Amino acid sequence: MFPYEIYVIHMAWGSGGKTRPVLAFIVSESSVDIYQITTQYDSKSKEIKELYFKINDWVQAGLDRESYVDTGTLITLPIDAFKGKTPVGTLTDADKQRLFEFLSE
């Protein structure tokens, strides 16, 4: 498992949850810090949109639709949450550089 890989996992909350793509950001032996990926952008507030990073090369990243990285919350998951999972793709070098610059602002 490497940073910038995209996985599809079940994100649980309360009594519910949703299967969604996530971006592995920081990977250690015991945990993975991830950002959730969403296709929902137009209906969001200006404040929320400012936290969304557009993935320009979403097809090359293994995604089905135009997508955004929600940088508002970095979530830490145990490495076991990815056991048996293979990445659907990875960010291109251009999107990695743009994300780095986006997060540095």
DSSP file (Angstrom, degrees, kcal/mol; ACC not computed):
  #  RESIDUE AA STRUCTURE BP1 BP2  ACC     N-H-->O    O-->H-N    N-H-->O    O-->H-N    TCO  KAPPA ALPHA  PHI   PSI    X-CA   Y-CA   Z-CA
    1    1 A M              0   0    0      0, 0.0    26,-0.1     0, 0.0    85,-0.0   0.000 360.0 360.0 360.0 136.1    0.0    0.0    0.0
    2    2 A F    >   -     0   0    0     24,-0.0     3,-1.3    22,-0.0    22,-0.2  -0.930 360.0 -88.8-133.9 154.8    1.3    3.4   -1.0
    3    3 A P  T 3  S+     0   0    0      0, 0.0    22,-0.2     0, 0.0     3,-0.1  -0.287 108.9  28.8 -58.6 148.8    0.3    7.1   -0.6
    4    4 A Y  T 3  S+     0   0    0     20,-3.4    87,-2.2     1,-0.3     2,-0.2   0.438  86.4 131.8  76.7   4.4   -2.0    8.5   -3.4
    5    5 A E  E <   -A   90   0A   0     -3,-1.3    19,-2.9    19,-0.2     2,-0.5  -0.601  51.6-135.8 -80.4 149.6   -3.5    5.1   -4.2
    6    6 A I  E     +AB  89  23A   0     83,-3.1    82,-2.7    -2,-0.2    83,-1.1  -0.922  24.8 178.8-111.3 130.1   -7.3    5.0   -4.4
    7    7 A Y  E     - B   0  22A   0     15,-2.2    15,-2.8    -2,-0.5     2,-0.6  -0.873  26.5-133.1-123.9 156.3   -9.3    2.2   -2.8
    8    8 A V  E     + B   0  21A   0     78,-0.4     2,-0.3    -2,-0.3    78,-0.1  -0.963  42.4 155.6-110.3 116.2  -13.0    1.5   -2.5
    9    9 A I  E     - B   0  20A   0     11,-2.3    11,-2.8    -2,-0.6     2,-0.6  -0.883  47.7 -97.7-135.5 166.0  -14.0    0.6    1.1
   10   10 A H  E     - B   0  19A   0     -2,-0.3     2,-0.7     9,-0.3     9,-0.3  -0.779  31.8-158.3 -87.3 121.0  -17.0    0.7    3.3
   11   11 A M  E     - B   0  18A   0      7,-3.2     7,-2.4    -2,-0.6     2,-0.3  -0.896  13.8-160.5-100.0 113.8  -17.1    3.8    5.5
   12   12 A A  E     + B   0  17A   0     -2,-0.7     2,-0.3     5,-0.3     5,-0.3  -0.705  16.8 169.2 -97.8 145.7  -19.2    3.2    8.6
   13   13 A W  E >   - B   0  16A   0      3,-2.1     3,-2.8    -2,-0.3    -2,-0.0  -0.956  59.5 -36.0-152.0 138.8  -20.8    5.7   10.8
   14   14 A G  T 3  S-     0   0    0     -2,-0.3    -2,-0.0     1,-0.3     0, 0.0  -0.245 124.1 -26.4  49.4-125.8  -23.4    5.3   13.5
   15   15 A S  T 3  S+     0   0    0     -3,-0.1    -1,-0.3     2,-0.0     2,-0.1   0.332 134.0  49.7 -98.3   6.9  -25.8    2.6   12.4
   16   16 A G  E <   +B   13   0A   0     -3,-2.8    -3,-2.1     2,-0.0     2,-0.3  -0.384  55.9 167.1-124.8-158.1  -25.1    3.3    8.7
   17   17 A G  E     -B   12   0A   0     -5,-0.3     2,-0.3    -2,-0.1    -5,-0.3  -0.935  21.5-126.0 161.9 179.6  -22.4    3.7    6.2
   18   18 A K  E     -B   11   0A   0     -7,-2.4    -7,-3.2    -2,-0.3     2,-0.5  -0.985  18.7-122.9-155.4 140.7  -21.5    3.9    2.6
   19   19 A T  E     +B   10   0A   0     -2,-0.3    -9,-0.3    -9,-0.3    -2,-0.0  -0.780  51.8 152.1 -85.2 125.8  -19.1    2.2    0.2
   20   20 A R  E     -B    9   0A   0    -11,-2.8   -11,-2.3    -2,-0.5     2,-0.2  -0.976  47.4 -93.8-152.2 159.8  -16.9    4.9   -1.3
   21   21 A P  E     -B    8   0A   0      0, 0.0    16,-2.2     0, 0.0     2,-0.3  -0.538  40.4-172.6 -76.0 146.3  -13.6    5.7   -2.9
   22   22 A V  E     -BC   7  36A   0    -15,-2.8   -15,-2.2    14,-0.2     2,-0.6  -0.966  21.4-128.7-136.7 153.8  -10.9    7.0   -0.6
   23   23 A L  E     -BC   6  35A   0     12,-3.1    12,-1.8    -2,-0.3     2,-0.4  -0.914  19.3-136.7-105.4 117.2   -7.4    8.4   -1.1
   24   24 A A  E     + C   0  34A   0    -19,-2.9   -20,-3.4    -2,-0.6   -19,-0.2  -0.594  34.2 165.1 -68.8 127.5   -4.6    6.8    0.9
   25   25 A F  E     +     0   0A   0      8,-3.1     2,-0.5     1,-0.4     9,-0.2   0.790  61.6  21.1-114.5 -52.7   -2.5    9.8    2.1
   26   26 A I  E    S- C   0  33A   0      7,-1.5     7,-3.1   -23,-0.1     2,-0.5  -0.986  70.3-167.2-123.6 123.0   -0.2    8.7    4.9
   27   27 A V  E     + C   0  32A   0     -2,-0.5     2,-0.2     5,-0.2     5,-0.2  -0.937  12.4 165.8-116.5 126.8    0.6    5.0    5.3
   28   28 A S        -     0   0    0      3,-2.9    -2,-0.0    -2,-0.5     0, 0.0  -0.685  52.6 -92.3-123.6-177.8    2.2    3.4    8.3
   29   29 A E  S    S+     0   0    0     -2,-0.2     3,-0.1     1,-0.2    -2,-0.0   0.819 123.0  24.1 -65.5 -30.1    2.6   -0.1    9.5
   30   30 A S  S    S+     0   0    0      1,-0.1    49,-2.2    49,-0.1    50,-0.3   0.605 124.3  25.9-113.8 -14.9   -0.5    0.0   11.6
   31   31 A S  E     - D   0  78A   0     47,-0.3    -3,-2.9    48,-0.1     2,-0.4  -0.946  53.1-144.9-148.5 166.6   -2.7    2.7   10.1
   32   32 A V  E     -CD  27  77A   0     45,-2.8    45,-2.8    -2,-0.3     2,-0.5  -0.995  13.4-146.4-135.0 126.9   -3.7    4.7    7.0
   33   33 A D  E     -CD  26  76A   0     -7,-3.1    -8,-3.1    -2,-0.4    -7,-1.5  -0.841  31.8-177.9 -91.3 126.8   -4.7    8.3    7.0
   34   34 A I  E     -CD  24  75A   0     41,-3.3    41,-2.7    -2,-0.5     2,-0.4  -0.860  27.7-146.4-127.1 157.0   -7.2    8.8    4.2
   35   35 A Y  E     -C   23   0A   0    -12,-1.8   -12,-3.1    -2,-0.3     2,-0.2  -0.963  30.5-121.3-113.4 140.4   -9.3   11.5    2.5
   36   36 A Q  E     -CD  22  70A   0     34,-0.5    34,-2.8    37,-0.4     2,-0.4  -0.503  20.7-139.8 -77.2 151.5  -12.7   10.6    1.2
   37   37 A I  E     - D   0  69A   0    -16,-2.2     2,-0.3    32,-0.2    32,-0.2  -0.931  23.7-179.6-113.8 137.6  -13.5   11.1   -2.5
   38   38 A T  E     - D   0  68A   0     30,-2.7    30,-2.9    -2,-0.4   -18,-0.0  -0.931  34.3-156.2-135.4 156.5  -16.8   12.4   -3.6
   39   39 A T  S    S+     0   0    0     -2,-0.3     2,-0.6    28,-0.2    -1,-0.1   0.504  72.0 101.0-102.0 -11.5  -18.6   13.3   -6.9
   40   40 A Q        +     0   0    0      1,-0.2    -2,-0.1    28,-0.1    28,-0.0  -0.650  36.4 122.8 -80.7 115.1  -20.9   15.7   -5.1
   41   41 A Y    >   +     0   0    0     -2,-0.6     3,-2.0     3,-0.1    -1,-0.2   0.566  54.5  64.5-135.5 -51.6  -19.7   19.3   -5.6
   42   42 A D  T 3  S+     0   0    0      1,-0.3    -2,-0.1     7,-0.0     7,-0.1   0.809 103.8  49.5 -56.4 -35.4  -22.3   21.6   -7.2
   43   43 A S  T 3  S+     0   0    0      2,-0.0    -1,-0.3     0, 0.0     2,-0.1   0.487  91.6 103.2 -84.8  -1.5  -24.8   21.5   -4.3
   44   44 A K  S <  S-     0   0    0     -3,-2.0    -3,-0.1     1,-0.1     2,-0.0  -0.404  77.3-102.9 -82.6 157.3  -22.1   22.2   -1.7
   45   45 A S     >  -     0   0    0     -2,-0.1     4,-2.7     1,-0.1     5,-0.2  -0.266  33.3-106.8 -71.0 163.6  -21.6   25.6    0.0
   46   46 A K  H  > S+     0   0    0      1,-0.2     4,-1.6     2,-0.2    -1,-0.1   0.887 121.2  54.2 -58.4 -40.2  -18.8   27.9   -1.0
   47   47 A E  H  4 S+     0   0    0      1,-0.2     4,-0.4     2,-0.2    -1,-0.2   0.894 111.1  44.0 -62.9 -41.7  -17.0   27.0    2.3
   48   48 A I  H >4 S+     0   0    0      1,-0.2     3,-1.9     2,-0.2     4,-0.5   0.922 109.1  56.8 -69.6 -44.5  -17.1   23.3    1.6
   49   49 A K  H >< S+     0   0    0     -4,-2.7     3,-1.2     1,-0.3    -1,-0.2   0.831  98.0  62.7 -56.9 -33.0  -16.1   23.7   -2.1
   50   50 A E  T 3< S+     0   0    0     -4,-1.6    -1,-0.3     1,-0.3    -2,-0.2   0.712 103.3  49.9 -66.1 -19.2  -13.0   25.5   -0.9
   51   51 A L  T <  S+     0   0    0     -3,-1.9    20,-2.2    -4,-0.4     2,-0.5   0.503  92.1  95.3 -94.4  -7.2  -11.9   22.2    0.8
   52   52 A Y  E <   -E   70   0A   0     -3,-1.2     2,-0.6    -4,-0.5    18,-0.2  -0.753  60.8-155.5 -93.6 126.7  -12.6   20.1   -2.3
   53   53 A F  E     -E   69   0A   0     16,-2.6    16,-2.9    -2,-0.5     2,-0.4  -0.892  17.3-133.1-100.5 121.5   -9.6   19.3   -4.6
   54   54 A K  E     -E   68   0A   0     -2,-0.6     2,-0.9    14,-0.2    14,-0.2  -0.601   9.1-140.1 -77.8 128.0  -10.7   18.4   -8.1
   55   55 A I  E >   -E   67   0A   0     12,-2.5     3,-0.7    -2,-0.4    12,-0.5  -0.789  17.9-172.8 -85.5 106.3   -9.0   15.3   -9.6
   56   56 A N  T 3  S+     0   0    0     -2,-0.9     2,-0.9     1,-0.3     3,-0.3   0.920  81.8  46.2 -67.3 -43.3   -8.3   16.4  -13.2
   57   57 A D  T 3> S+     0   0    0      1,-0.2     4,-1.4    -3,-0.1    -1,-0.3  -0.390  70.1 145.5 -97.8  55.7   -7.1   12.9  -14.3
   58   58 A W  T <4> +     0   0    0     -2,-0.9     5,-2.4    -3,-0.7    -1,-0.2   0.822  68.6  53.6 -67.9 -32.0  -10.0   11.0  -12.7
   59   59 A V  T >45S+     0   0    0     -3,-0.3     3,-1.8     1,-0.2    -1,-0.2   0.948 110.2  47.2 -65.6 -47.4  -10.2    8.4  -15.5
   60   60 A Q  T 345S+     0   0    0      1,-0.3    30,-0.5     2,-0.1    -1,-0.2   0.761 106.2  60.7 -64.5 -24.4   -6.5    7.6  -15.1
   61   61 A A  T 3<5S-     0   0    0     -4,-1.4    -1,-0.3    28,-0.2    -2,-0.2   0.467 121.5-107.3 -81.9  -1.6   -7.0    7.4  -11.3
   62   62 A G  T < 5S+     0   0    0     -3,-1.8     2,-0.2     1,-0.3    -3,-0.2   0.660  73.7 137.6  87.4  16.9   -9.5    4.6  -11.8
   63   63 A L      < -     0   0    0     -5,-2.4    -1,-0.3     1,-0.1    -2,-0.1  -0.663  51.4-143.4 -99.5 154.5  -12.6    6.6  -11.0
   64   64 A D  S    S+     0   0    0     -2,-0.2     2,-0.3     1,-0.1    -1,-0.1   0.719  79.4  20.2 -87.0 -23.6  -15.9    6.4  -12.9
   65   65 A R  S    S-     0   0    0     -7,-0.1    -1,-0.1    -6,-0.0    -2,-0.0  -0.916 100.3 -67.8-142.4 164.4  -16.9   10.0  -12.7
   66   66 A E        -     0   0    0     -2,-0.3     2,-0.3   -27,-0.1   -10,-0.1  -0.352  66.3-173.3 -52.9 130.3  -15.5   13.5  -12.2
   67   67 A S  E     - E   0  55A   0    -12,-0.5   -12,-2.5    -4,-0.1     2,-0.3  -0.879  22.9-149.8-137.9 162.1  -14.4   13.4   -8.5
   68   68 A Y  E     -DE  38  54A   0    -30,-2.9   -30,-2.7    -2,-0.3     2,-0.6  -0.970  19.2-127.9-132.5 143.9  -13.1   15.6   -5.7
   69   69 A V  E     -DE  37  53A   0    -16,-2.9   -16,-2.6    -2,-0.3     2,-1.2  -0.841  22.5-139.3 -90.0 123.2  -10.9   14.8   -2.7
   70   70 A D  E >   +DE  36  52A   0    -34,-2.8     3,-0.7    -2,-0.6   -34,-0.5  -0.725  25.3 177.0 -83.5  98.1  -12.6   16.1    0.5
   71   71 A T  E 3   +     0   0A   0    -20,-2.2    -1,-0.2    -2,-1.2     3,-0.1   0.356  56.4  94.3 -86.2   7.1   -9.6   17.6    2.3
   72   72 A G  E 3  S+     0   0A   0      1,-0.2     2,-0.4   -21,-0.1    -1,-0.2   0.799  91.8  28.9 -68.7 -29.1  -11.7   18.9    5.2
   73   73 A T  E <   -     0   0A   0     -3,-0.7     2,-0.6   -37,-0.1   -37,-0.4  -0.972  64.3-155.6-140.0 121.6  -11.2   15.8    7.3
   74   74 A L  E     -     0   0A   0     -2,-0.4     2,-0.4    -3,-0.1   -39,-0.2  -0.866  23.0-158.3 -92.6 120.3   -8.2   13.5    7.4
   75   75 A I  E     -D   34   0A   0    -41,-2.7   -41,-3.3    -2,-0.6     2,-0.5  -0.845   7.0-146.0-106.9 133.9   -9.4   10.1    8.8
   76   76 A T  E     +D   33   0A   0     -2,-0.4   -43,-0.2   -43,-0.2    -2,-0.0  -0.879  21.7 178.0-100.9 125.1   -7.2    7.5   10.4
   77   77 A L  E     -D   32   0A   0    -45,-2.8   -45,-2.8    -2,-0.5     2,-0.1  -0.902  35.4-101.3-121.1 151.3   -8.2    3.9    9.8
   78   78 A P  E >   -D   31   0A   0      0, 0.0     3,-2.2     0, 0.0   -47,-0.3  -0.447  32.5-119.1 -67.4 146.9   -6.4    0.7   10.9
   79   79 A I  G >  S+     0   0    0    -49,-2.2     3,-1.8     1,-0.3   -48,-0.1   0.790 111.1  71.0 -56.9 -28.0   -4.4   -0.9    8.2
   80   80 A D  G >  S+     0   0    0    -50,-0.3     3,-1.6     1,-0.3    -1,-0.3   0.725  80.1  74.1 -62.9 -21.6   -6.7   -4.0    8.5
   81   81 A A  G <  S+     0   0    0     -3,-2.2    -1,-0.3     1,-0.3   -71,-0.2   0.702 100.4  45.3 -64.0 -17.0   -9.5   -2.0    6.9
   82   82 A F  G X  S+     0   0    0     -3,-1.8     3,-2.3    -4,-0.3    -1,-0.3   0.321  80.4 134.8-107.7   5.4   -7.6   -2.5    3.7
   83   83 A K  T <  S+     0   0    0     -3,-1.6     3,-0.1     1,-0.3    -3,-0.1  -0.355  81.0   6.6 -59.6 127.7   -6.8   -6.2    4.1
   84   84 A G  T 3  S+     0   0    0      1,-0.3     2,-0.3    -2,-0.1    -1,-0.3   0.432 102.9 124.8  80.0  -1.0   -7.6   -8.0    0.9
   85   85 A K    <   -     0   0    0     -3,-2.3    -1,-0.3   -78,-0.0    -3,-0.1  -0.687  44.5-159.2 -92.9 144.0   -8.3   -4.7   -1.0
   86   86 A T        -     0   0    0     -2,-0.3   -78,-0.4   -78,-0.1     2,-0.0  -0.935  30.1-102.5-116.5 146.5   -6.5   -3.8   -4.2
   87   87 A P        -     0   0    0      0, 0.0   -80,-0.2     0, 0.0     3,-0.1  -0.362  14.5-149.2 -67.6 145.4   -6.3   -0.2   -5.4
   88   88 A V  S    S-     0   0    0    -82,-2.7     2,-0.3     1,-0.2   -81,-0.2   0.645  73.0 -49.1 -83.4 -16.4   -8.6    0.9   -8.2
   89   89 A G  E     -A    6   0A   0    -83,-1.1   -83,-3.1   -27,-0.1     2,-0.3  -0.978  54.4-110.5 172.8-168.9   -5.9    3.4   -9.3
   90   90 A T  E     -A    5   0A   0    -30,-0.5   -85,-0.2    -2,-0.3   -86,-0.1  -0.979  37.4 -91.1-147.5 155.2   -3.6    6.1   -8.2
   91   91 A L        -     0   0    0    -87,-2.2   -33,-0.1    -2,-0.3     2,-0.0  -0.412  46.8-113.6 -65.0 144.8   -3.4    9.9   -8.7
   92   92 A T     >  -     0   0    0    -35,-0.1     4,-2.6     1,-0.1     5,-0.2  -0.320  29.3-105.4 -70.0 163.3   -1.3   10.9  -11.7
   93   93 A D  H  > S+     0   0    0      1,-0.2     4,-2.3     2,-0.2     5,-0.2   0.879 122.4  53.8 -58.2 -38.1    2.0   12.8  -11.0
   94   94 A A  H  > S+     0   0    0      1,-0.2     4,-2.2     2,-0.2    -1,-0.2   0.926 110.7  44.8 -64.0 -44.5    0.3   16.0  -12.2
   95   95 A D  H  > S+     0   0    0      2,-0.2     4,-2.7     1,-0.2    -2,-0.2   0.859 110.4  55.4 -69.4 -34.1   -2.6   15.6   -9.7
   96   96 A K  H  X S+     0   0    0     -4,-2.6     4,-2.4     2,-0.2    -2,-0.2   0.942 110.4  45.7 -59.9 -46.1   -0.2   14.6   -6.9
   97   97 A Q  H  X S+     0   0    0     -4,-2.3     4,-2.2     1,-0.2    -2,-0.2   0.909 113.4  49.0 -63.8 -42.9    1.7   17.9   -7.5
   98   98 A R  H  X S+     0   0    0     -4,-2.2     4,-2.6     2,-0.2    -1,-0.2   0.893 111.0  50.4 -64.4 -40.1   -1.5   19.9   -7.6
   99   99 A L  H  X S+     0   0    0     -4,-2.7     4,-2.7     2,-0.2     5,-0.2   0.920 108.6  52.1 -64.1 -43.5   -2.8   18.3   -4.4
  100  100 A F  H  X S+     0   0    0     -4,-2.4     4,-1.2     1,-0.2    -2,-0.2   0.927 113.3  44.5 -57.2 -45.8    0.5   19.0   -2.6
  101  101 A E  H  X S+     0   0    0     -4,-2.2     4,-0.8     2,-0.2    -2,-0.2   0.892 111.8  53.2 -66.3 -39.9    0.2   22.7   -3.7
  102  102 A F  H >< S+     0   0    0     -4,-2.6     3,-0.7     1,-0.2    -2,-0.2   0.915 111.1  45.6 -60.4 -45.7   -3.5   22.8   -2.8
  103  103 A L  H 3< S+     0   0    0     -4,-2.7    -1,-0.2     1,-0.2    -2,-0.2   0.732 108.2  58.6 -72.3 -21.9   -2.8   21.5    0.7
  104  104 A S  H 3<        0   0    0     -4,-1.2    -1,-0.2    -5,-0.2    -2,-0.2   0.662 360.0 360.0 -81.1 -16.6    0.1   23.9    1.1
  105  105 A E    <<        0   0    0     -4,-0.8    -1,-0.2    -3,-0.7    -2,-0.1   0.492 360.0 360.0 -71.4 360.0   -2.1   27.0    0.6
